[in-house]
Amino acid sequence: MTTITLETRRVAEKWGFGMAPPKQKTQALRIQACETLLKILSIRKFSDLTEQELEAISVVKGMFNRTVRKDQWDWFSVLAQLGYPSIRVARVIASELARLRKSIKKKDQYDFEGSRVNLRQLPTRQCLYVYLGEMHIADDPNAGWVYVLSTRELNELLKIGMTKRTVEERVREINQATGVAIPFGVRRCWRVRNPELVERQLHKELDTFRFRRDREFFRIPYHDAEELLVSVIRENECEIRTLNVLKHSP
C-alpha cells in the first residue's frame, strides 16, 4: 500500500492553491483591461490605438493563460471571474489575443480584422462581461457543481464531491473546518444537471480508491480521476456549458 507522507514544514498560505483573491491593484488593472479590450473589439481600424491599449490586450491574454496553465495562486479565482471557460476555449482566446496584439504592432490591418472577427465569434466578450459583472451564470435549481480538490502537498489525495452553491463557497467552508491543516484548492470543476446523481455514480466507480469509508477522499492520480469523471458526465449527458447559460445582471 502506498504511504502518504507530508514533509514537515511551515504552511503559511491562507488560501488553497489557485483560490487566492487578486490584489486590489491587480483587480483594478484587469477590469480596466477588460473594458479596453471590449472597445478594441468594436472597432475596425487600429490606427489610433496606443501602447496602453496594447498592454491591455496583454493583460487579458495573461488572464486566460492563467486558467490554462493553472500555475498561479489566483488561477481559479480568475477562471470563476471569467465565467469558467473551458481550457480549450481559454487557450484559443489567448492565442487570438496574441495574434491581435502582433497585428497591431506590425500594422497589419488584414490580420487585425481576421483576429478581431475570430475573437468576436468566440465567447470572448461573454467572458469579459462576466468579469465586469454585467452578466452572470443563470440560476438553475436542478444544477450544481462537481469538483475535485487537493492540496499541493498531497496532490494524489483528492476530495471529490458536489455542491449546489458556488465551488468557492464550498471550498471556503471545507478550509474553515476544524482539523484542516493545509487549505484545499480546486483542480477542476464541472457545472452539471443532477449533481447528486453524478456524485453517486462517480463515488461508486472510485470505491476501490476511497481513503476512508466514511469520507469523500480518494487516493488516485488526478488525471485518472479526471478521466473517470469526464466519462461519467458524458454518459449522463448532464454537463452545462456555463458560457451558454449567461444572463444579464440586474
Secondary structure, 3 states (H helix, E strand, C coil): CCCCCCCCCCCCCCCCCCCCCCCHHHHHHHHHHHHHHHHHCCCCCCCCCCHHHHHHHHHHHHHHHHHHHCCCCCHHHHHHHCCCCCHHHHHHHHHHHHHHHHHHHCCCHHHHHHHHHHHHHCCHHHHHHHHCCCEEECCCCCEEEEEEEECCCCCCEEEEEEECCCHHHHHHHHHHCCCCCCCCEEEEEEEEECHHHHHHHHHHHCHHHECCCCCCEEECCHHHHHHHHHHHHHHHCCECCHHHCEEECC
